[in-house]
Amino acid sequence: MPYQRGSLKAVPRKGGDTWVLRYRVNTAEGKRVEHGISVGLLRDFPTEKSAWKEVDRLGLLVRINGDEAFPGRIRFDALAEFYLKADYGEDAIRPKSVNTIPIVEHYVRDYLMARWGNELAGDMKPLDIQKWFKSLHIQQGLAWPTISKLRGIMNRIFVVGLLHEKVDKNPVELVETRSKSTYKAIVITPKQTLDILNQLTNPLHFTLVLTCAATALRSSEILSLRWSDVLWEEGQIRISKRWAKGEDGDTKTESSNGHVPMHPVLAGHLKDWHTITPHGGDTDFVFPSLRTFGKVPLSSSIFVQDHLRPAAISSGVMLAKGQRFGLHNLRHSLSTWLVNQGRVAPKTVQGMLRHSDIRTTLNLYTQDDRDEKQAAQGAFLSAVGLGSRVVQ
């Protein structure tokens, strides 16, 4: 079939008038059948010109034409679209989570295709790619770990291209980036945790924060909990899913699928909440959205903005405007306290956080403690024989 650009038409839909890209496809019987792809809502793209820009951004012309869109050597946007179909389509060998797909598509379309889409994939130079990555950090302020993810995705695009004989080389192999993050999570003390809890007068909010602080569950995991996951007799909470994109999805990793302990103290507070929640059935959410009558779990972002963050600031947690702080910080805080003050075996902490690699537990989630370091230094000075001297 010859190259086609298709046409745009505004079509009434339940969610609002929607731009649809119409194009034709040849069937096995030789007939030409009209198909359509949703581009976006009319209210978001009020003019046809703006809708065509979105068509280009989404790479829809590449999708409806395939490799025929650019005869001869393949352009990078066509190669990237082929990668998305091969690695994230229905026939993908390695299924991806519902959280991963939109993130990868965002990186591919808004960064990689936006810059390299019109380039012939076979002509792209490693040095040009490396200079571009550096410019993303210097000029656009992207963190190196994000740029490292972009490199990994770009490398995978060419690997898939090599596998399917779309290209004959991979220019990303020689490209270097940095991956060390400068981000350091804010860790709160047990006293600050108690101060925060004392300010949360709503029993739903109180029990949510207490459970998160004691179990180190990820936000998506704790939101997906149903009462049937609370195993009262076993003293455990079952983790088998996470809440993402408005529905249950697979856990983040295989090692995340398991159980976390439920101490009698925590169980007591959960039972107190269970007796008063209007949604206490086995299939009901443990932490429901009361505004939706329990149809979905509480919104963590709204809860953090309206309740957790103000309570943390009132408890003495120093937070700059825009500084990241949320339920995930409770996960870091528990790991840090268990290793440094609790003297819990790192392997046990790894099991509680359900990390597949203990280095993640110790290097990323456990921060050193100033008091512990000072105490260690004091122990050494005492061994030297200078431990009794105190500066006046």
PEZI-V759304 format. One record per run of one state. SS is the DSSP state (h for helix, s for strand, l for the rest). FROM is the first residue (numbers start at 0). LEN is the number of residues. If there is no record, write none. Layout:
ss->SS from->FROM len->LEN
ss->SS from->FROM len->LEN
//
This chain:
ss->l from->0 len->6
ss->s from->6 len->5
ss->l from->11 len->6
ss->s from->17 len->9
ss->l from->26 len->5
ss->s from->31 len->10
ss->l from->41 len->6
ss->h from->47 len->10
ss->l from->57 len->2
ss->h from->59 len->11
ss->l from->70 len->4
ss->s from->74 len->1
ss->h from->75 len->13
ss->l from->88 len->9
ss->h from->97 len->19
ss->l from->116 len->3
ss->s from->119 len->1
ss->h from->120 len->3
ss->l from->123 len->2
ss->h from->125 len->13
ss->l from->138 len->5
ss->h from->143 len->20
ss->l from->163 len->7
ss->h from->170 len->4
ss->l from->174 len->15
ss->h from->189 len->10
ss->l from->199 len->3
ss->h from->202 len->13
ss->l from->215 len->3
ss->h from->218 len->5
ss->l from->223 len->2
ss->s from->225 len->1
ss->h from->226 len->3
ss->s from->229 len->2
ss->l from->231 len->4
ss->s from->235 len->4
ss->l from->239 len->2
ss->s from->241 len->3
ss->l from->244 len->2
ss->s from->246 len->3
ss->l from->249 len->4
ss->h from->253 len->3
ss->l from->256 len->1
ss->s from->257 len->4
ss->l from->261 len->2
ss->h from->263 len->13
ss->l from->276 len->8
ss->s from->284 len->1
ss->l from->285 len->2
ss->s from->287 len->1
ss->l from->288 len->1
ss->h from->289 len->3
ss->l from->292 len->4
ss->s from->296 len->1
ss->l from->297 len->2
ss->h from->299 len->15
ss->l from->314 len->12
ss->h from->326 len->14
ss->l from->340 len->5
ss->h from->345 len->8
ss->l from->353 len->4
ss->h from->357 len->8
ss->l from->365 len->4
ss->h from->369 len->15
ss->l from->384 len->8
//
